[in-house]
Amino acid sequence: MTAYRARLTESDIRRLIKSDVEDERAAAAHKLLRSIDRMTLDEAERAAAQKILTVLAVDAAELVRRALAVTLKASSLMPRDVARRLAADVDSVALPVINCSPVFSDDDLIEIVRAGCALRQAAVASRPKVPRDVATVLAAEGRQEAVLALAANDNADLSEEALGVVVDRFGHAPEIVSALAYRQVLPLSVTQRLVELAADAAREHLITRHALAPETAIRFADFARERATVDLIDQARTATDLPAFVARLYGRKALTPSLLLRALARGQMSLLEHALAELAGTPHHRAWLMVHDAGPLGFKALYDRAGMPPRLFQAFRAGVDTWRALQAEGGDTSGERFRQRMLERFLSQRPDAAREDLAYLMERLDRPAPEMQAAAGAA
């Protein structure tokens, strides 16, 4: 033991043993423990060091016990019985050990979880590695704070069944749904359930990151708000108060680039004009002139002023040019046949759009409106 004791002064030892001042004893304990942790010990020295830890674990001063817990929280030198004692101590002592100590067995961690303290459950859930049995108990019995920590911990070994239990228990909690959505690995069954529950950003991440087919995501119609809005415009294309409708969408923050690109590809030019006017804070007649300006700058200037994403401009440009070309060919631009032709020609240009938008448009292309089907039947 002299190898690491030489790192301490006689004053350090005296303060640890005799001082009545807790701060002094805690500082001396920290110095001793750090020396122990850094040394390579033989079997006899390791046994002697562990006896010291056992004594410090029952010290009357909380600061001394906390020095032990914090300094050796991730050390395998700490005996299991000492770790268990510290885990039953006050939170300031217990939490560092519960969160980090490698000497706990799965049964030890499950016992801590089942004791029911939310802070200690969260400490278990946030460990560098959470074994499957422990994660399963947390999923089924943990408090909401602990399950959130578990869902956000990619090193927690959560089975498909346990993930399903989390969704069953906390599908109403947006923060837990989002944490699950951003996990590195998710089973398809869980991903599909989360798509129904997640907010927009998390849903987009699920579709992009977890190989969920866009066609599958589209089937969740109740949650595809942009799709529903475009379909509503299709059904209400004779409405005379489109500006008011667009203003309501703007108030709900629903005038997203995705919505507008889908609407444009379906031939809804009036919607695009009014939406860009609303987003850019400019009168509709001026927006109309800029959208239909044959020059290279008018539409681009309006698009930029509306705060639209630069990466999608070429797709919008292609849509506007396609609409203009079809209009020049004649025909009713408000009819379903025109919208289908618009969609076909737009998709044939392979626009650089998000794959969920393209999947939606492909689905619409494969599902003609009733009036088109009726016309085909009459023929």
Beta strands, then each sheet from edge to edge (+ up, - down):
end
